[in-house]
């Protein structure tokens, strides 16, 4: 959803916006951890207990399904905890001021078609990617991260390969100074 009156605030306070984005993502992941922890400690043990009461475990599909779900939940919890740990170590001051990184707005020119596109780099865990937002872990995000103004990058896609030139770069730091 677009709120034109909010644009000035968001641009003027991009560092704070980035911090709020990190905190919102941590809260979202924390909620999933709590839900999965409840499932692992309460729901699944009950399902396993009920399945055991049914008798022969070798041919008990409920028992096998509950054990498989338990393994999945444990693996997902490990991934979420690792992601939360990484999010806690992000320091906005460490994001380069002259290279594409988290929160950057990048304008690229396709060298073959001379068309331009604008991308805003966001976390890979962002639930709702808005138009023009790309995850840093997506192919376009990986091709752009760490590049500077004027750099050429190659974007390899399954159907084609694109050569993109960065013609405008606004980092979190630049956007925080616009007012």
N, C-alpha and C positions, 0 to 999 in steps of 0.2 A: 504494500500500500504506500502511496506517495503523499507526503505532507509537505507542500512547498514552504510553509512557515517554519518547519523544523530543519530545513536544509541548512540555513545559515548557522544555527546552533551546532548541528552535527559537523559541519565543515570547520567551524571556529574552535571546536573542542574535540578534535579527532582522537587525541591521545586518551582523553577520558572516555570517549565512545569505544575505543579499542579495549580499555580496561573493563567497561561495562559488558562488552561483547565476550570477553574472557570469563567474567564472573557469571554471565547468563549461561554460557556453555558449561561451566563447572557445575552450576546448579542443575542443569538438565541432566548431565551425566551422573551427578549425585543422586538425583531422583531415581534414575534407572538402577543405580547400585542398590539403593534401598529396596526397590521393588524386587530385584533379583535375589537380594539377600533374604528377604522374607520368603520368597519362593523356595530357595535352597534350604532354609532352616525350618520352615513350617509346612508349606504345601507339599513339597516333594517327599519328605519323610512320611507324611500321612499317606500319600499315594503308594509309596514303597511298602509300608506296613499293611495296607489293604491288599496289595497284590500278593504279599507273602502269605496272608491269611487264606488266599484262594487255593493254595496247595502247591503242586509241582512247579518249580521255578524254571525248569528246562523248557517248558512249552508255554510259559506265561507271558503273553505279549504285553500286558499292562506293566509287568515288572520290568521287562526289557525296555519299554518306552520310557518309564520313569527313570531308569538308570541312564539312558541316553540323554534325556533332558537334563538330568543332574550334571552330567559331564559337560554338556553345552553351557549350562548356567555357570559352572565353575570357570570354564574357559573365558566366557564373556566378562565375568567379574574381574578376572585377571587383566583382560584388555582394558576395561574401563578404569581400573585402578592405575594402570600404567599411564593411560592418557591423562587422568587427573594429575598424576605426579608431574608429567611433562608440562601441563598447563600452569602448574604452580611455579615453574621455573622461568616462565616467560617474563622478560624485562623489556618493556617498550623502549627504554633508552638504548638497548642493545640492537634494535632494528636499524639497519644502515640507513643513513639519510640520503644516499645517492644510488641505491640499488633497489630493485624490486623486492618487496617483502610483504609481510602481513599488513593489510590495510592499504596497500598501494593502489592508486588508480593509474592504469597504464593504457596509453593509446598506441596501437601498433598499426603499421601499414603493411599489407600483404604485398610482397615484392612482385608477384605475378599479376595481380589484378589492380594494384594501386588503391584498393579499398581500405578504409580505416575502420578499426573496431576499438572499443573501450572496454577494459576489464577492471573490475575491482577484486582484489585478492582477499579471500576470507578463509577461515578454518575449514578443514575437510569435514568437521562434525556439524557444521551449520545445518540446521534442519531445513530451513526455507531459504534456498538460494534465489535471490531476486534476479531480475533480468540484468545481465551484464556482470553478475557476480560469478566468480569461478573459485573453486577450491584450490588451495595451494598444492594439493596432492593430485589434482587432475592433470591430464597431459599438457594443457595450455599453461596451467599454473607452474608445473615443473619446468616447462620450457622458458618461462619468464623469470622465475625466482633467481636472484643473484645477478641479473643483468642490469646494465645501466643505460642511460639515455644515449641513443644512437647505435646501440648494439644490434647486431643481427642474430636471430635465433632460428633454429630449425624445429618445426613442430611436425613430428612424425605421427600420422594418423593411419588407421588401417587402409583407407582408400587412397590416400595421397600424402604428400609431404609439402608443407608450406614453409616459406621463408618469410619471417616477420621482422620488421625493423621497428624498434621502439622510438617513436617520434615525440612522445610526451610522457613524463614520469612525475607523478606527485606521490610522495611517500607520506606516511603518517605525520612525519615532522613538517613537511611542506603544507599539508592540509591543515595542521594545527595552527599555522601562522597566517592563513588566509582569513580575512575578516572583513 
